[in-house]
Structures are given as C-alpha cells and as structure tokens.
Amino acid sequence: SLSLTDDDSYLLSGSDDKTAILWHLPSKESERTFTGHQAPVTYCTFGQDETTIITTSLDKQIKVWSAQDLVQH
C-alpha cells in the first residue's frame, strides 16, 4: 500500500514485513518505521490533516499513529 501527502513530499508505504514506513521524498530517506502489527500491513494513508497515519493489517487491527513532529520539514 502507498499513500502520498498533498504536496508530494512524503510517501507512506505499507509492507508484508508488518511495518509502515514514512519516506521524505526530497531527501529520499526514511523518517520513521511504524511497527506493531502482527501481520502484513494491507492499507496505509494519511489523515486529513496529514499529521495522523492510519494503517490496517491482516491482523484485523486498525492503528492510528501520530506523525505531527515529522510532517513539518
């Protein structure tokens, strides 16, 4: 699963390795890895204010993460 911020400066990727990774596209570096799911992440997206990240997984959980400190470069 992939999701972009409105200004295309951040990419969020969900993976079979049970993580979601926040990428800063201009620097091409990962900013943060979100761990906590027990199965592959099937969907990830930014909340409307782009300071929240939402992930879903085959573990049947929905997680809401704060990224406020990261999405302000």
CHARMM internal coordinates of N, CA and C (Angstrom, degrees):
IC EDIT
DIST 1 N 1 CA 1.4513
DIST 1 CA 1 C 1.5205
ANGL 1 N 1 CA 1 C 108.69
DIST 1 C 2 N 1.3281
ANGL 1 CA 1 C 2 N 116.83
DIHE 1 N 1 CA 1 C 2 N 141.01
DIST 2 N 2 CA 1.4613
ANGL 1 C 2 N 2 CA 122.68
DIHE 1 CA 1 C 2 N 2 CA 178.89
DIST 2 CA 2 C 1.5198
ANGL 2 N 2 CA 2 C 110.18
DIHE 1 C 2 N 2 CA 2 C -133.80
DIST 2 C 3 N 1.3286
ANGL 2 CA 2 C 3 N 115.99
DIHE 2 N 2 CA 2 C 3 N 146.85
DIST 3 N 3 CA 1.4533
ANGL 2 C 3 N 3 CA 121.32
DIHE 2 CA 2 C 3 N 3 CA 176.47
DIST 3 CA 3 C 1.5276
ANGL 3 N 3 CA 3 C 108.46
DIHE 2 C 3 N 3 CA 3 C -148.58
DIST 3 C 4 N 1.3351
ANGL 3 CA 3 C 4 N 116.81
DIHE 3 N 3 CA 3 C 4 N 140.63
DIST 4 N 4 CA 1.4643
ANGL 3 C 4 N 4 CA 123.17
DIHE 3 CA 3 C 4 N 4 CA 179.02
DIST 4 CA 4 C 1.5174
ANGL 4 N 4 CA 4 C 110.72
DIHE 3 C 4 N 4 CA 4 C -113.56
DIST 4 C 5 N 1.3427
ANGL 4 CA 4 C 5 N 116.51
DIHE 4 N 4 CA 4 C 5 N 148.09
DIST 5 N 5 CA 1.4619
ANGL 4 C 5 N 5 CA 119.66
DIHE 4 CA 4 C 5 N 5 CA 170.00
DIST 5 CA 5 C 1.5242
ANGL 5 N 5 CA 5 C 108.52
DIHE 4 C 5 N 5 CA 5 C -71.98
DIST 5 C 6 N 1.3257
ANGL 5 CA 5 C 6 N 116.41
DIHE 5 N 5 CA 5 C 6 N 163.17
DIST 6 N 6 CA 1.4631
ANGL 5 C 6 N 6 CA 120.70
DIHE 5 CA 5 C 6 N 6 CA -177.84
DIST 6 CA 6 C 1.5243
ANGL 6 N 6 CA 6 C 113.00
DIHE 5 C 6 N 6 CA 6 C -58.85
DIST 6 C 7 N 1.3273
ANGL 6 CA 6 C 7 N 116.94
DIHE 6 N 6 CA 6 C 7 N -33.28
DIST 7 N 7 CA 1.4678
ANGL 6 C 7 N 7 CA 119.66
DIHE 6 CA 6 C 7 N 7 CA -178.96
DIST 7 CA 7 C 1.5311
ANGL 7 N 7 CA 7 C 112.96
DIHE 6 C 7 N 7 CA 7 C -91.63
DIST 7 C 8 N 1.3234
ANGL 7 CA 7 C 8 N 117.31
DIHE 7 N 7 CA 7 C 8 N 7.25
DIST 8 N 8 CA 1.4641
ANGL 7 C 8 N 8 CA 124.02
DIHE 7 CA 7 C 8 N 8 CA 177.62
DIST 8 CA 8 C 1.5303
ANGL 8 N 8 CA 8 C 114.03
DIHE 7 C 8 N 8 CA 8 C 60.79
DIST 8 C 9 N 1.3286
ANGL 8 CA 8 C 9 N 118.45
DIHE 8 N 8 CA 8 C 9 N 23.46
DIST 9 N 9 CA 1.4566
ANGL 8 C 9 N 9 CA 118.89
DIHE 8 CA 8 C 9 N 9 CA 179.46
DIST 9 CA 9 C 1.5299
ANGL 9 N 9 CA 9 C 112.40
DIHE 8 C 9 N 9 CA 9 C -95.90
DIST 9 C 10 N 1.3339
ANGL 9 CA 9 C 10 N 117.44
DIHE 9 N 9 CA 9 C 10 N -14.76
DIST 10 N 10 CA 1.4638
ANGL 9 C 10 N 10 CA 120.83
DIHE 9 CA 9 C 10 N 10 CA 177.44
DIST 10 CA 10 C 1.5147
ANGL 10 N 10 CA 10 C 110.47
DIHE 9 C 10 N 10 CA 10 C -129.33
DIST 10 C 11 N 1.3193
ANGL 10 CA 10 C 11 N 114.52
DIHE 10 N 10 CA 10 C 11 N 140.20
DIST 11 N 11 CA 1.4545
ANGL 10 C 11 N 11 CA 122.93
DIHE 10 CA 10 C 11 N 11 CA 175.19
DIST 11 CA 11 C 1.5163
ANGL 11 N 11 CA 11 C 107.76
DIHE 10 C 11 N 11 CA 11 C -121.07
DIST 11 C 12 N 1.3054
ANGL 11 CA 11 C 12 N 116.04
DIHE 11 N 11 CA 11 C 12 N 137.27
DIST 12 N 12 CA 1.4582
ANGL 11 C 12 N 12 CA 122.50
DIHE 11 CA 11 C 12 N 12 CA 176.35
DIST 12 CA 12 C 1.5186
ANGL 12 N 12 CA 12 C 107.06
DIHE 11 C 12 N 12 CA 12 C -113.89
DIST 12 C 13 N 1.3257
ANGL 12 CA 12 C 13 N 116.62
DIHE 12 N 12 CA 12 C 13 N 128.05
DIST 13 N 13 CA 1.4631
ANGL 12 C 13 N 13 CA 120.43
DIHE 12 CA 12 C 13 N 13 CA 179.28
DIST 13 CA 13 C 1.5198
ANGL 13 N 13 CA 13 C 110.16
DIHE 12 C 13 N 13 CA 13 C -122.61
DIST 13 C 14 N 1.3243
ANGL 13 CA 13 C 14 N 115.69
DIHE 13 N 13 CA 13 C 14 N 134.47
DIST 14 N 14 CA 1.4547
ANGL 13 C 14 N 14 CA 121.88
DIHE 13 CA 13 C 14 N 14 CA 174.45
DIST 14 CA 14 C 1.5158
ANGL 14 N 14 CA 14 C 108.48
DIHE 13 C 14 N 14 CA 14 C -104.72
DIST 14 C 15 N 1.3314
ANGL 14 CA 14 C 15 N 117.32
DIHE 14 N 14 CA 14 C 15 N 148.20
DIST 15 N 15 CA 1.4524
ANGL 14 C 15 N 15 CA 119.27
DIHE 14 CA 14 C 15 N 15 CA -168.98
DIST 15 CA 15 C 1.5227
ANGL 15 N 15 CA 15 C 113.26
DIHE 14 C 15 N 15 CA 15 C -139.19
DIST 15 C 16 N 1.3342
ANGL 15 CA 15 C 16 N 114.22
DIHE 15 N 15 CA 15 C 16 N 161.63
DIST 16 N 16 CA 1.4585
ANGL 15 C 16 N 16 CA 121.38
DIHE 15 CA 15 C 16 N 16 CA 174.04
DIST 16 CA 16 C 1.5240
ANGL 16 N 16 CA 16 C 112.12
DIHE 15 C 16 N 16 CA 16 C -67.27
DIST 16 C 17 N 1.3389
ANGL 16 CA 16 C 17 N 117.86
DIHE 16 N 16 CA 16 C 17 N -15.92
DIST 17 N 17 CA 1.4683
ANGL 16 C 17 N 17 CA 120.01
DIHE 16 CA 16 C 17 N 17 CA -179.49
DIST 17 CA 17 C 1.5334
ANGL 17 N 17 CA 17 C 112.25
DIHE 16 C 17 N 17 CA 17 C -84.12
DIST 17 C 18 N 1.3417
ANGL 17 CA 17 C 18 N 116.50
DIHE 17 N 17 CA 17 C 18 N 14.27
DIST 18 N 18 CA 1.4749
ANGL 17 C 18 N 18 CA 124.18
DIHE 17 CA 17 C 18 N 18 CA 174.57
DIST 18 CA 18 C 1.5263
ANGL 18 N 18 CA 18 C 113.25
DIHE 17 C 18 N 18 CA 18 C 75.89
DIST 18 C 19 N 1.3207
ANGL 18 CA 18 C 19 N 118.01
DIHE 18 N 18 CA 18 C 19 N 18.54
DIST 19 N 19 CA 1.4591
ANGL 18 C 19 N 19 CA 121.43
DIHE 18 CA 18 C 19 N 19 CA -179.07
DIST 19 CA 19 C 1.5241
ANGL 19 N 19 CA 19 C 110.93
DIHE 18 C 19 N 19 CA 19 C -123.84
DIST 19 C 20 N 1.3198
ANGL 19 CA 19 C 20 N 114.31
DIHE 19 N 19 CA 19 C 20 N 163.77
DIST 20 N 20 CA 1.4629
ANGL 19 C 20 N 20 CA 122.72
DIHE 19 CA 19 C 20 N 20 CA 166.68
DIST 20 CA 20 C 1.5275
ANGL 20 N 20 CA 20 C 105.11
DIHE 19 C 20 N 20 CA 20 C -124.68
DIST 20 C 21 N 1.3208
ANGL 20 CA 20 C 21 N 116.18
DIHE 20 N 20 CA 20 C 21 N 139.41
DIST 21 N 21 CA 1.4645
ANGL 20 C 21 N 21 CA 120.67
DIHE 20 CA 20 C 21 N 21 CA -178.23
DIST 21 CA 21 C 1.5181
ANGL 21 N 21 CA 21 C 109.36
DIHE 20 C 21 N 21 CA 21 C -122.38
DIST 21 C 22 N 1.3256
ANGL 21 CA 21 C 22 N 115.55
DIHE 21 N 21 CA 21 C 22 N 133.12
DIST 22 N 22 CA 1.4592
ANGL 21 C 22 N 22 CA 122.69
DIHE 21 CA 21 C 22 N 22 CA 175.68
DIST 22 CA 22 C 1.5248
ANGL 22 N 22 CA 22 C 107.67
DIHE 21 C 22 N 22 CA 22 C -96.14
DIST 22 C 23 N 1.3330
ANGL 22 CA 22 C 23 N 116.01
DIHE 22 N 22 CA 22 C 23 N 120.18
DIST 23 N 23 CA 1.4598
ANGL 22 C 23 N 23 CA 122.67
DIHE 22 CA 22 C 23 N 23 CA -178.07
DIST 23 CA 23 C 1.5258
ANGL 23 N 23 CA 23 C 110.00
DIHE 22 C 23 N 23 CA 23 C -109.20
DIST 23 C 24 N 1.3222
ANGL 23 CA 23 C 24 N 117.20
DIHE 23 N 23 CA 23 C 24 N 134.99
DIST 24 N 24 CA 1.4590
ANGL 23 C 24 N 24 CA 122.72
DIHE 23 CA 23 C 24 N 24 CA 172.51
DIST 24 CA 24 C 1.5251
ANGL 24 N 24 CA 24 C 105.83
DIHE 23 C 24 N 24 CA 24 C -93.49
DIST 24 C 25 N 1.3258
ANGL 24 CA 24 C 25 N 117.38
DIHE 24 N 24 CA 24 C 25 N 106.63
DIST 25 N 25 CA 1.4552
ANGL 24 C 25 N 25 CA 121.31
DIHE 24 CA 24 C 25 N 25 CA -171.03
DIST 25 CA 25 C 1.5284
ANGL 25 N 25 CA 25 C 114.45
DIHE 24 C 25 N 25 CA 25 C -65.81
DIST 25 C 26 N 1.3390
ANGL 25 CA 25 C 26 N 119.98
DIHE 25 N 25 CA 25 C 26 N -41.39
DIST 26 N 26 CA 1.4728
ANGL 25 C 26 N 26 CA 117.27
DIHE 25 CA 25 C 26 N 26 CA 179.39
DIST 26 CA 26 C 1.5258
ANGL 26 N 26 CA 26 C 113.42
DIHE 25 C 26 N 26 CA 26 C -58.75
DIST 26 C 27 N 1.3263
ANGL 26 CA 26 C 27 N 117.98
DIHE 26 N 26 CA 26 C 27 N -36.15
DIST 27 N 27 CA 1.4666
ANGL 26 C 27 N 27 CA 120.86
DIHE 26 CA 26 C 27 N 27 CA -179.67
DIST 27 CA 27 C 1.5279
ANGL 27 N 27 CA 27 C 112.39
DIHE 26 C 27 N 27 CA 27 C -93.33
DIST 27 C 28 N 1.3435
ANGL 27 CA 27 C 28 N 116.69
DIHE 27 N 27 CA 27 C 28 N -11.23
DIST 28 N 28 CA 1.4598
ANGL 27 C 28 N 28 CA 123.14
DIHE 27 CA 27 C 28 N 28 CA -178.24
DIST 28 CA 28 C 1.5345
ANGL 28 N 28 CA 28 C 112.22
DIHE 27 C 28 N 28 CA 28 C 58.73
DIST 28 C 29 N 1.3283
ANGL 28 CA 28 C 29 N 116.17
DIHE 28 N 28 CA 28 C 29 N 32.51
DIST 29 N 29 CA 1.4585
ANGL 28 C 29 N 29 CA 121.43
DIHE 28 CA 28 C 29 N 29 CA 179.72
DIST 29 CA 29 C 1.5179
ANGL 29 N 29 CA 29 C 110.57
DIHE 28 C 29 N 29 CA 29 C -119.57
DIST 29 C 30 N 1.3321
ANGL 29 CA 29 C 30 N 115.16
DIHE 29 N 29 CA 29 C 30 N 149.52
DIST 30 N 30 CA 1.4597
ANGL 29 C 30 N 30 CA 118.69
DIHE 29 CA 29 C 30 N 30 CA 174.49
DIST 30 CA 30 C 1.5224
ANGL 30 N 30 CA 30 C 108.23
DIHE 29 C 30 N 30 CA 30 C -78.16
DIST 30 C 31 N 1.3254
ANGL 30 CA 30 C 31 N 115.77
DIHE 30 N 30 CA 30 C 31 N 137.45
DIST 31 N 31 CA 1.4635
ANGL 30 C 31 N 31 CA 122.23
DIHE 30 CA 30 C 31 N 31 CA -179.36
DIST 31 CA 31 C 1.5252
ANGL 31 N 31 CA 31 C 111.56
DIHE 30 C 31 N 31 CA 31 C -94.41
DIST 31 C 32 N 1.3350
ANGL 31 CA 31 C 32 N 115.29
DIHE 31 N 31 CA 31 C 32 N -36.70
DIST 32 N 32 CA 1.4620
ANGL 31 C 32 N 32 CA 119.21
DIHE 31 CA 31 C 32 N 32 CA -176.06
DIST 32 CA 32 C 1.5175
ANGL 32 N 32 CA 32 C 109.41
DIHE 31 C 32 N 32 CA 32 C -163.32
DIST 32 C 33 N 1.3273
ANGL 32 CA 32 C 33 N 115.70
DIHE 32 N 32 CA 32 C 33 N 144.46
DIST 33 N 33 CA 1.4525
ANGL 32 C 33 N 33 CA 122.01
DIHE 32 CA 32 C 33 N 33 CA 172.97
DIST 33 CA 33 C 1.5225
ANGL 33 N 33 CA 33 C 108.15
DIHE 32 C 33 N 33 CA 33 C -111.03
DIST 33 C 34 N 1.3217
ANGL 33 CA 33 C 34 N 115.70
DIHE 33 N 33 CA 33 C 34 N 126.45
DIST 34 N 34 CA 1.4604
ANGL 33 C 34 N 34 CA 122.01
DIHE 33 CA 33 C 34 N 34 CA 179.97
DIST 34 CA 34 C 1.5250
ANGL 34 N 34 CA 34 C 108.17
DIHE 33 C 34 N 34 CA 34 C -96.67
DIST 34 C 35 N 1.3248
ANGL 34 CA 34 C 35 N 116.46
DIHE 34 N 34 CA 34 C 35 N 116.80
DIST 35 N 35 CA 1.4575
ANGL 34 C 35 N 35 CA 121.63
DIHE 34 CA 34 C 35 N 35 CA -179.99
DIST 35 CA 35 C 1.5216
ANGL 35 N 35 CA 35 C 109.01
DIHE 34 C 35 N 35 CA 35 C -117.75
DIST 35 C 36 N 1.3088
ANGL 35 CA 35 C 36 N 116.10
DIHE 35 N 35 CA 35 C 36 N 155.87
DIST 36 N 36 CA 1.4581
ANGL 35 C 36 N 36 CA 119.47
DIHE 35 CA 35 C 36 N 36 CA 177.91
DIST 36 CA 36 C 1.5148
ANGL 36 N 36 CA 36 C 113.04
DIHE 35 C 36 N 36 CA 36 C 146.24
DIST 36 C 37 N 1.3348
ANGL 36 CA 36 C 37 N 117.28
DIHE 36 N 36 CA 36 C 37 N -18.76
DIST 37 N 37 CA 1.4612
ANGL 36 C 37 N 37 CA 119.10
DIHE 36 CA 36 C 37 N 37 CA 175.85
DIST 37 CA 37 C 1.5190
ANGL 37 N 37 CA 37 C 109.26
DIHE 36 C 37 N 37 CA 37 C -78.39
DIST 37 C 38 N 1.3322
ANGL 37 CA 37 C 38 N 116.11
DIHE 37 N 37 CA 37 C 38 N 152.98
DIST 38 N 38 CA 1.4561
ANGL 37 C 38 N 38 CA 122.57
DIHE 37 CA 37 C 38 N 38 CA -179.56
DIST 38 CA 38 C 1.5277
ANGL 38 N 38 CA 38 C 112.58
DIHE 37 C 38 N 38 CA 38 C -102.42
DIST 38 C 39 N 1.3224
ANGL 38 CA 38 C 39 N 116.23
DIHE 38 N 38 CA 38 C 39 N 4.54
DIST 39 N 39 CA 1.4639
ANGL 38 C 39 N 39 CA 122.18
DIHE 38 CA 38 C 39 N 39 CA -179.30
DIST 39 CA 39 C 1.5306
ANGL 39 N 39 CA 39 C 107.52
DIHE 38 C 39 N 39 CA 39 C -151.22
DIST 39 C 40 N 1.3353
ANGL 39 CA 39 C 40 N 118.05
DIHE 39 N 39 CA 39 C 40 N 170.53
DIST 40 N 40 CA 1.4640
ANGL 39 C 40 N 40 CA 120.18
DIHE 39 CA 39 C 40 N 40 CA -179.02
DIST 40 CA 40 C 1.5303
ANGL 40 N 40 CA 40 C 113.27
DIHE 39 C 40 N 40 CA 40 C -53.31
DIST 40 C 41 N 1.3267
ANGL 40 CA 40 C 41 N 115.35
DIHE 40 N 40 CA 40 C 41 N 142.73
DIST 41 N 41 CA 1.4673
ANGL 40 C 41 N 41 CA 122.20
DIHE 40 CA 40 C 41 N 41 CA 175.93
DIST 41 CA 41 C 1.5237
ANGL 41 N 41 CA 41 C 107.01
DIHE 40 C 41 N 41 CA 41 C -80.26
DIST 41 C 42 N 1.3189
ANGL 41 CA 41 C 42 N 116.03
DIHE 41 N 41 CA 41 C 42 N 121.00
DIST 42 N 42 CA 1.4625
ANGL 41 C 42 N 42 CA 121.23
DIHE 41 CA 41 C 42 N 42 CA -175.35
DIST 42 CA 42 C 1.5243
ANGL 42 N 42 CA 42 C 113.55
DIHE 41 C 42 N 42 CA 42 C -97.80
DIST 42 C 43 N 1.3301
ANGL 42 CA 42 C 43 N 117.32
DIHE 42 N 42 CA 42 C 43 N -19.47
DIST 43 N 43 CA 1.4553
ANGL 42 C 43 N 43 CA 120.66
DIHE 42 CA 42 C 43 N 43 CA -177.99
DIST 43 CA 43 C 1.5181
ANGL 43 N 43 CA 43 C 108.32
DIHE 42 C 43 N 43 CA 43 C -154.79
DIST 43 C 44 N 1.3249
ANGL 43 CA 43 C 44 N 116.23
DIHE 43 N 43 CA 43 C 44 N 141.04
DIST 44 N 44 CA 1.4575
ANGL 43 C 44 N 44 CA 121.14
DIHE 43 CA 43 C 44 N 44 CA 174.25
DIST 44 CA 44 C 1.5265
ANGL 44 N 44 CA 44 C 108.06
DIHE 43 C 44 N 44 CA 44 C -146.69
DIST 44 C 45 N 1.3182
ANGL 44 CA 44 C 45 N 114.36
DIHE 44 N 44 CA 44 C 45 N 145.61
DIST 45 N 45 CA 1.4555
ANGL 44 C 45 N 45 CA 119.26
DIHE 44 CA 44 C 45 N 45 CA -179.40
DIST 45 CA 45 C 1.5203
ANGL 45 N 45 CA 45 C 109.40
DIHE 44 C 45 N 45 CA 45 C -156.70
DIST 45 C 46 N 1.3222
ANGL 45 CA 45 C 46 N 115.18
DIHE 45 N 45 CA 45 C 46 N 161.98
DIST 46 N 46 CA 1.4549
ANGL 45 C 46 N 46 CA 121.42
DIHE 45 CA 45 C 46 N 46 CA 173.20
DIST 46 CA 46 C 1.5155
ANGL 46 N 46 CA 46 C 108.55
DIHE 45 C 46 N 46 CA 46 C -90.09
DIST 46 C 47 N 1.3365
ANGL 46 CA 46 C 47 N 116.45
DIHE 46 N 46 CA 46 C 47 N 143.17
DIST 47 N 47 CA 1.4497
ANGL 46 C 47 N 47 CA 120.79
DIHE 46 CA 46 C 47 N 47 CA 172.67
DIST 47 CA 47 C 1.5222
ANGL 47 N 47 CA 47 C 109.43
DIHE 46 C 47 N 47 CA 47 C -67.06
DIST 47 C 48 N 1.2991
ANGL 47 CA 47 C 48 N 116.27
DIHE 47 N 47 CA 47 C 48 N 169.44
DIST 48 N 48 CA 1.4600
ANGL 47 C 48 N 48 CA 121.19
DIHE 47 CA 47 C 48 N 48 CA -176.05
DIST 48 CA 48 C 1.5261
ANGL 48 N 48 CA 48 C 112.46
DIHE 47 C 48 N 48 CA 48 C -57.92
DIST 48 C 49 N 1.3247
ANGL 48 CA 48 C 49 N 117.49
DIHE 48 N 48 CA 48 C 49 N -34.50
DIST 49 N 49 CA 1.4678
ANGL 48 C 49 N 49 CA 120.34
DIHE 48 CA 48 C 49 N 49 CA -179.10
DIST 49 CA 49 C 1.5292
ANGL 49 N 49 CA 49 C 112.28
DIHE 48 C 49 N 49 CA 49 C -87.69
DIST 49 C 50 N 1.3305
ANGL 49 CA 49 C 50 N 117.85
DIHE 49 N 49 CA 49 C 50 N -1.34
DIST 50 N 50 CA 1.4598
ANGL 49 C 50 N 50 CA 125.52
DIHE 49 CA 49 C 50 N 50 CA 178.45
DIST 50 CA 50 C 1.5235
ANGL 50 N 50 CA 50 C 113.61
DIHE 49 C 50 N 50 CA 50 C 60.66
DIST 50 C 51 N 1.3267
ANGL 50 CA 50 C 51 N 117.70
DIHE 50 N 50 CA 50 C 51 N 18.83
DIST 51 N 51 CA 1.4617
ANGL 50 C 51 N 51 CA 121.19
DIHE 50 CA 50 C 51 N 51 CA 172.32
DIST 51 CA 51 C 1.5251
ANGL 51 N 51 CA 51 C 110.44
DIHE 50 C 51 N 51 CA 51 C -112.25
DIST 51 C 52 N 1.3202
ANGL 51 CA 51 C 52 N 116.15
DIHE 51 N 51 CA 51 C 52 N 3.06
DIST 52 N 52 CA 1.4514
ANGL 51 C 52 N 52 CA 122.93
DIHE 51 CA 51 C 52 N 52 CA 178.84
DIST 52 CA 52 C 1.5272
ANGL 52 N 52 CA 52 C 108.07
DIHE 51 C 52 N 52 CA 52 C -124.17
DIST 52 C 53 N 1.3181
ANGL 52 CA 52 C 53 N 115.77
DIHE 52 N 52 CA 52 C 53 N 140.70
DIST 53 N 53 CA 1.4586
ANGL 52 C 53 N 53 CA 121.81
DIHE 52 CA 52 C 53 N 53 CA 175.91
DIST 53 CA 53 C 1.5185
ANGL 53 N 53 CA 53 C 107.65
DIHE 52 C 53 N 53 CA 53 C -119.36
DIST 53 C 54 N 1.3293
ANGL 53 CA 53 C 54 N 115.55
DIHE 53 N 53 CA 53 C 54 N 136.03
DIST 54 N 54 CA 1.4564
ANGL 53 C 54 N 54 CA 121.73
DIHE 53 CA 53 C 54 N 54 CA -179.75
DIST 54 CA 54 C 1.5160
ANGL 54 N 54 CA 54 C 108.04
DIHE 53 C 54 N 54 CA 54 C -119.68
DIST 54 C 55 N 1.3341
ANGL 54 CA 54 C 55 N 116.55
DIHE 54 N 54 CA 54 C 55 N 130.44
DIST 55 N 55 CA 1.4551
ANGL 54 C 55 N 55 CA 121.16
DIHE 54 CA 54 C 55 N 55 CA 177.28
DIST 55 CA 55 C 1.5225
ANGL 55 N 55 CA 55 C 109.92
DIHE 54 C 55 N 55 CA 55 C -127.91
DIST 55 C 56 N 1.3285
ANGL 55 CA 55 C 56 N 115.06
DIHE 55 N 55 CA 55 C 56 N 148.88
DIST 56 N 56 CA 1.4582
ANGL 55 C 56 N 56 CA 121.29
DIHE 55 CA 55 C 56 N 56 CA 171.57
DIST 56 CA 56 C 1.5264
ANGL 56 N 56 CA 56 C 107.39
DIHE 55 C 56 N 56 CA 56 C -126.81
DIST 56 C 57 N 1.3197
ANGL 56 CA 56 C 57 N 115.04
DIHE 56 N 56 CA 56 C 57 N 158.61
DIST 57 N 57 CA 1.4564
ANGL 56 C 57 N 57 CA 119.35
DIHE 56 CA 56 C 57 N 57 CA -173.29
DIST 57 CA 57 C 1.5182
ANGL 57 N 57 CA 57 C 110.51
DIHE 56 C 57 N 57 CA 57 C -146.77
DIST 57 C 58 N 1.3252
ANGL 57 CA 57 C 58 N 114.61
DIHE 57 N 57 CA 57 C 58 N 164.14
DIST 58 N 58 CA 1.4597
ANGL 57 C 58 N 58 CA 120.04
DIHE 57 CA 57 C 58 N 58 CA 174.03
DIST 58 CA 58 C 1.5170
ANGL 58 N 58 CA 58 C 112.10
DIHE 57 C 58 N 58 CA 58 C -67.40
DIST 58 C 59 N 1.3410
ANGL 58 CA 58 C 59 N 117.41
DIHE 58 N 58 CA 58 C 59 N -8.30
DIST 59 N 59 CA 1.4687
ANGL 58 C 59 N 59 CA 120.19
DIHE 58 CA 58 C 59 N 59 CA 174.23
DIST 59 CA 59 C 1.5291
ANGL 59 N 59 CA 59 C 111.84
DIHE 58 C 59 N 59 CA 59 C -79.25
DIST 59 C 60 N 1.3336
ANGL 59 CA 59 C 60 N 116.08
DIHE 59 N 59 CA 59 C 60 N 5.38
DIST 60 N 60 CA 1.4593
ANGL 59 C 60 N 60 CA 124.69
DIHE 59 CA 59 C 60 N 60 CA 176.78
DIST 60 CA 60 C 1.5296
ANGL 60 N 60 CA 60 C 112.68
DIHE 59 C 60 N 60 CA 60 C 67.10
DIST 60 C 61 N 1.3274
ANGL 60 CA 60 C 61 N 116.24
DIHE 60 N 60 CA 60 C 61 N 28.82
DIST 61 N 61 CA 1.4586
ANGL 60 C 61 N 61 CA 121.28
DIHE 60 CA 60 C 61 N 61 CA 177.77
DIST 61 CA 61 C 1.5271
ANGL 61 N 61 CA 61 C 110.02
DIHE 60 C 61 N 61 CA 61 C -116.32
DIST 61 C 62 N 1.3106
ANGL 61 CA 61 C 62 N 114.25
DIHE 61 N 61 CA 61 C 62 N 148.91
DIST 62 N 62 CA 1.4656
ANGL 61 C 62 N 62 CA 122.59
DIHE 61 CA 61 C 62 N 62 CA 170.34
DIST 62 CA 62 C 1.5169
ANGL 62 N 62 CA 62 C 105.51
DIHE 61 C 62 N 62 CA 62 C -113.85
DIST 62 C 63 N 1.3172
ANGL 62 CA 62 C 63 N 116.39
DIHE 62 N 62 CA 62 C 63 N 128.49
DIST 63 N 63 CA 1.4595
ANGL 62 C 63 N 63 CA 120.13
DIHE 62 CA 62 C 63 N 63 CA 178.90
DIST 63 CA 63 C 1.5231
ANGL 63 N 63 CA 63 C 109.14
DIHE 62 C 63 N 63 CA 63 C -119.93
DIST 63 C 64 N 1.3230
ANGL 63 CA 63 C 64 N 115.06
DIHE 63 N 63 CA 63 C 64 N 142.23
DIST 64 N 64 CA 1.4634
ANGL 63 C 64 N 64 CA 122.21
DIHE 63 CA 63 C 64 N 64 CA 177.23
DIST 64 CA 64 C 1.5227
ANGL 64 N 64 CA 64 C 106.79
DIHE 63 C 64 N 64 CA 64 C -117.14
DIST 64 C 65 N 1.3194
ANGL 64 CA 64 C 65 N 116.01
DIHE 64 N 64 CA 64 C 65 N 124.76
DIST 65 N 65 CA 1.4543
ANGL 64 C 65 N 65 CA 123.18
DIHE 64 CA 64 C 65 N 65 CA -175.11
DIST 65 CA 65 C 1.5260
ANGL 65 N 65 CA 65 C 109.27
DIHE 64 C 65 N 65 CA 65 C -118.07
DIST 65 C 66 N 1.3113
ANGL 65 CA 65 C 66 N 115.95
DIHE 65 N 65 CA 65 C 66 N 147.96
DIST 66 N 66 CA 1.4714
ANGL 65 C 66 N 66 CA 120.84
DIHE 65 CA 65 C 66 N 66 CA 174.35
DIST 66 CA 66 C 1.5160
ANGL 66 N 66 CA 66 C 109.13
DIHE 65 C 66 N 66 CA 66 C -92.83
DIST 66 C 67 N 1.3207
ANGL 66 CA 66 C 67 N 116.47
DIHE 66 N 66 CA 66 C 67 N 131.31
DIST 67 N 67 CA 1.4575
ANGL 66 C 67 N 67 CA 121.78
DIHE 66 CA 66 C 67 N 67 CA 176.13
DIST 67 CA 67 C 1.5231
ANGL 67 N 67 CA 67 C 109.62
DIHE 66 C 67 N 67 CA 67 C -128.04
DIST 67 C 68 N 1.2964
ANGL 67 CA 67 C 68 N 117.44
DIHE 67 N 67 CA 67 C 68 N 18.50
DIST 68 N 68 CA 1.4651
ANGL 67 C 68 N 68 CA 122.27
DIHE 67 CA 67 C 68 N 68 CA -174.56
DIST 68 CA 68 C 1.5149
ANGL 68 N 68 CA 68 C 112.13
DIHE 67 C 68 N 68 CA 68 C -55.61
DIST 68 C 69 N 1.3155
ANGL 68 CA 68 C 69 N 118.23
DIHE 68 N 68 CA 68 C 69 N -42.73
DIST 69 N 69 CA 1.4547
ANGL 68 C 69 N 69 CA 120.48
DIHE 68 CA 68 C 69 N 69 CA -178.16
DIST 69 CA 69 C 1.5139
ANGL 69 N 69 CA 69 C 112.54
DIHE 68 C 69 N 69 CA 69 C -71.54
DIST 69 C 70 N 1.3319
ANGL 69 CA 69 C 70 N 118.75
DIHE 69 N 69 CA 69 C 70 N -17.05
DIST 70 N 70 CA 1.4585
ANGL 69 C 70 N 70 CA 122.14
DIHE 69 CA 69 C 70 N 70 CA -177.16
DIST 70 CA 70 C 1.5135
ANGL 70 N 70 CA 70 C 113.71
DIHE 69 C 70 N 70 CA 70 C -95.20
DIST 70 C 71 N 1.3109
ANGL 70 CA 70 C 71 N 117.43
DIHE 70 N 70 CA 70 C 71 N -31.61
DIST 71 N 71 CA 1.4573
ANGL 70 C 71 N 71 CA 121.09
DIHE 70 CA 70 C 71 N 71 CA -171.92
DIST 71 CA 71 C 1.5356
ANGL 71 N 71 CA 71 C 110.42
DIHE 70 C 71 N 71 CA 71 C -93.15
DIST 71 C 72 N 1.3128
ANGL 71 CA 71 C 72 N 115.64
DIHE 71 N 71 CA 71 C 72 N 40.38
DIST 72 N 72 CA 1.4639
ANGL 71 C 72 N 72 CA 119.37
DIHE 71 CA 71 C 72 N 72 CA 179.13
DIST 72 CA 72 C 1.5206
ANGL 72 N 72 CA 72 C 111.28
DIHE 71 C 72 N 72 CA 72 C -135.94
DIST 72 C 73 N 1.3150
ANGL 72 CA 72 C 73 N 119.08
DIHE 72 N 72 CA 72 C 73 N 33.36
DIST 73 N 73 CA 1.4673
ANGL 72 C 73 N 73 CA 121.91
DIHE 72 CA 72 C 73 N 73 CA 178.49
DIST 73 CA 73 C 1.5099
ANGL 73 N 73 CA 73 C 110.08
DIHE 72 C 73 N 73 CA 73 C -63.38
END
COOR INIT
IC SEED 1 N 1 CA 1 C
IC BUILD
